[in-house]
Amino acid sequence: MSFLQMFSLLASGAGYTVLVTVACIATAVVSGLLVALLGRLRIKPLNRVLAVYTYIFRGIPVLVLLFIVFFGLPGIGLSVPPLVSMMLSLGLIAGAYLAEVFRGALDAVDESEIMAAEAMGMSRSQILFAIEVPQMLRFSVPGMLNEFTTVLKYSPFAYTVGIPDIMKQALALASTTLRGLEIYLAIGLLYFAIYQLMLALMKAVERRFSVPGFKRL
């Protein structure tokens, strides 16, 4: 079997890798945004709950949480599908990190703009969604790209719960051909290609939503 043939076989799992990555990124963005926005309400009991979430999920290893969700929860009668298990483990852990990215971006919004909106009689929710959130998303792009890259790098854990991604295809191929060096080199090339595609998309988003004149300032 040639290297090109092995590469094409491994590429058959790339769709699952992209699916897992996108699903986990979507979970991370939603949970991170929710935590950051709820934190702006400044309700002390709620803030304590949010702090516990970020503290725990930023400290627990992805693989441990994945095994708790996929292999542990069935012990109490809760069976979780493989993709959902990845979303509840990798997605929520990445969301805890993104929550801090979004919180920092919200704090970067010019206070004078908020004061001007209050002087105009805008409500707190209007200020949040019309002024703070749009700017926050712009400021968050570099931090989001960094976290999205981390999600991609952790996505090979999907093979441990039976998802036929690139890594699972590689393990099956390596066990039959015993050509591990070539196979894992091909895996590296595939992940690098996916990363470059993700980078190009995020750079396009950054250009599209960049604040005019912000870099010059």
C-alpha positions as CSV (number, residue, x, y, z in Angstrom):
1,M,0.0,0.0,0.0
2,S,1.4,3.4,-1.0
3,F,1.6,6.4,1.2
4,L,-1.0,8.1,-1.0
5,Q,-3.4,5.2,-0.5
6,M,-2.9,5.3,3.2
7,F,-3.5,9.0,3.2
8,S,-6.8,8.7,1.3
9,L,-8.0,6.0,3.7
10,L,-7.2,8.1,6.7
11,A,-8.9,11.1,5.1
12,S,-12.2,9.1,5.2
13,G,-12.3,9.9,8.9
14,A,-11.6,13.6,8.4
15,G,-15.4,14.3,8.1
16,Y,-16.0,12.9,11.6
17,T,-13.0,14.9,13.0
18,V,-14.4,18.1,11.5
19,L,-17.9,17.3,12.8
20,V,-16.6,16.7,16.3
21,T,-14.6,19.8,16.2
22,V,-17.4,22.0,15.0
23,A,-19.9,20.5,17.5
24,C,-17.6,21.1,20.4
25,I,-16.7,24.6,19.2
26,A,-20.4,25.5,19.0
27,T,-21.0,24.1,22.5
28,A,-18.0,26.1,23.8
29,V,-19.2,29.4,22.2
30,V,-22.7,29.0,23.5
31,S,-21.7,28.1,27.0
32,G,-18.9,30.6,27.1
33,L,-21.2,33.4,25.9
34,L,-23.9,32.4,28.4
35,V,-21.5,32.4,31.3
36,A,-20.0,35.8,30.3
37,L,-23.4,37.5,29.8
38,L,-24.9,36.1,33.0
39,G,-21.9,37.4,34.8
40,R,-22.7,40.9,33.6
41,L,-26.0,40.8,35.6
42,R,-23.8,41.0,38.8
43,I,-26.1,38.8,40.9
44,K,-23.9,37.4,43.7
45,P,-25.4,33.9,44.1
46,L,-25.4,33.5,40.3
47,N,-21.8,34.7,40.0
48,R,-20.7,32.1,42.6
49,V,-22.3,29.3,40.5
50,L,-20.6,30.6,37.4
51,A,-17.3,30.8,39.2
52,V,-17.6,27.2,40.4
53,Y,-18.4,26.1,36.8
54,T,-15.3,27.8,35.4
55,Y,-13.1,26.7,38.3
56,I,-14.1,23.0,37.9
57,F,-14.2,22.7,34.2
58,R,-10.9,24.5,33.7
59,G,-9.2,22.1,36.1
60,I,-10.5,18.7,35.0
61,P,-8.8,16.8,32.2
62,V,-10.8,16.4,29.0
63,L,-10.3,12.6,28.9
64,V,-11.4,12.2,32.5
65,L,-14.6,14.1,32.0
66,L,-15.3,12.3,28.7
67,F,-15.0,8.9,30.4
68,I,-17.2,10.2,33.3
69,V,-19.9,11.2,30.8
70,F,-19.7,8.3,28.4
71,F,-18.8,5.4,30.6
72,G,-19.8,6.7,34.0
73,L,-23.3,8.0,33.5
74,P,-24.7,4.8,32.1
75,G,-24.1,3.3,35.6
76,I,-26.9,5.6,36.9
77,G,-29.2,4.9,33.9
78,L,-28.1,7.8,31.7
79,S,-26.8,6.7,28.3
80,V,-25.1,9.5,26.4
81,P,-24.3,9.2,22.6
82,P,-20.7,9.6,21.6
83,L,-21.0,13.0,19.9
84,V,-23.0,14.4,22.8
85,S,-20.4,13.0,25.2
86,M,-17.7,15.0,23.4
87,M,-19.8,18.1,23.4
88,L,-20.5,17.8,27.2
89,S,-16.8,17.2,28.0
90,L,-14.6,19.0,25.5
91,G,-17.2,21.6,24.6
92,L,-18.0,22.6,28.2
93,I,-14.3,22.7,29.2
94,A,-13.5,24.9,26.2
95,G,-16.5,27.0,27.1
96,A,-15.1,27.6,30.6
97,Y,-12.0,29.1,28.9
98,L,-13.9,31.1,26.4
99,A,-16.1,32.6,29.2
100,E,-12.9,34.2,30.5
101,V,-12.0,35.4,26.9
102,F,-15.5,36.9,26.5
103,R,-15.4,38.5,30.0
104,G,-12.1,40.2,29.3
105,A,-13.4,41.4,25.9
106,L,-16.5,42.8,27.6
107,D,-14.3,44.7,30.1
108,A,-12.4,46.1,27.1
109,V,-15.4,48.0,25.8
110,D,-15.0,51.7,26.4
111,E,-16.8,52.8,29.5
112,S,-17.6,56.1,28.0
113,E,-19.8,54.5,25.3
114,I,-21.8,52.7,28.0
115,M,-22.2,56.0,30.0
116,A,-23.3,57.8,26.8
117,A,-25.9,55.1,26.1
118,E,-27.2,55.3,29.7
119,A,-27.5,59.1,29.3
120,M,-29.6,58.5,26.2
121,G,-32.0,56.4,28.2
122,M,-31.1,53.0,26.8
123,S,-32.0,50.0,29.1
124,R,-29.3,47.6,30.4
125,S,-30.3,44.9,28.0
126,Q,-30.2,47.4,25.0
127,I,-26.7,48.5,26.0
128,L,-25.6,44.9,26.4
129,F,-26.8,43.6,23.1
130,A,-26.4,46.8,20.9
131,I,-23.1,48.1,22.2
132,E,-21.2,45.6,24.4
133,V,-21.7,42.3,22.7
134,P,-20.9,43.4,19.1
135,Q,-17.6,44.9,20.3
136,M,-16.9,42.0,22.6
137,L,-17.2,39.5,19.7
138,R,-14.7,41.6,17.7
139,F,-12.2,41.8,20.5
140,S,-12.6,38.1,21.2
141,V,-11.5,36.7,17.8
142,P,-7.8,36.1,18.6
143,G,-8.7,34.4,21.9
144,M,-11.4,32.3,20.2
145,L,-9.0,31.2,17.5
146,N,-6.6,30.0,20.2
147,E,-9.3,28.0,21.9
148,F,-10.7,26.6,18.7
149,T,-7.2,25.3,17.9
150,T,-7.1,23.6,21.3
151,V,-10.5,21.9,20.6
152,L,-9.1,20.6,17.3
153,K,-6.0,19.2,19.1
154,Y,-8.2,17.4,21.7
155,S,-10.7,16.0,19.1
156,P,-8.7,12.8,18.6
157,F,-10.1,11.7,22.0
158,A,-13.3,11.0,20.0
159,Y,-11.9,7.6,19.0
160,T,-12.1,6.5,22.7
161,V,-15.9,6.6,22.6
162,G,-16.2,4.9,19.2
163,I,-16.4,7.8,16.8
164,P,-14.6,6.7,13.5
165,D,-12.5,9.9,13.2
166,I,-9.0,10.1,11.8
167,M,-7.3,8.6,14.8
168,K,-9.6,5.6,14.9
169,Q,-8.9,5.0,11.2
170,A,-5.2,5.3,11.9
171,L,-5.2,2.8,14.7
172,A,-7.1,0.2,12.6
173,L,-4.7,0.8,9.7
174,A,-1.5,0.6,11.9
175,S,-2.6,-2.7,13.4
176,T,-2.9,-4.3,10.0
177,T,0.0,-2.7,8.1
178,L,2.5,-2.1,11.0
179,R,3.6,1.1,9.2
180,G,3.1,3.4,12.1
181,L,5.6,6.1,11.2
182,E,4.0,6.8,7.8
183,I,0.5,6.5,9.2
184,Y,1.0,9.0,12.0
185,L,2.9,11.3,9.7
186,A,-0.2,11.3,7.4
187,I,-2.3,12.1,10.5
188,G,-0.2,15.0,11.3
189,L,-0.5,16.4,7.8
190,L,-4.3,16.0,7.9
191,Y,-4.7,17.8,11.2
192,F,-2.3,20.5,9.9
193,A,-4.5,20.9,6.8
194,I,-7.7,21.2,9.0
195,Y,-5.9,23.7,11.2
196,Q,-4.9,25.8,8.2
197,L,-8.5,25.8,6.9
198,M,-9.8,26.9,10.4
199,L,-7.1,29.6,10.6
200,A,-8.1,30.9,7.1
201,L,-11.8,31.0,8.1
202,M,-11.1,32.8,11.4
203,K,-8.8,35.3,9.7
204,A,-11.6,36.1,7.2
205,V,-14.0,36.6,10.1
206,E,-11.5,38.8,11.9
207,R,-11.1,41.0,8.7
208,R,-14.9,41.1,8.2
209,F,-15.7,42.2,11.8
210,S,-12.5,44.2,12.7
211,V,-13.1,47.7,14.1
212,P,-12.2,50.3,11.4
213,G,-9.0,52.2,12.4
214,F,-8.6,50.1,15.6
215,K,-5.1,48.8,14.6
216,R,-3.9,52.3,13.7
217,L,-5.0,53.6,17.1
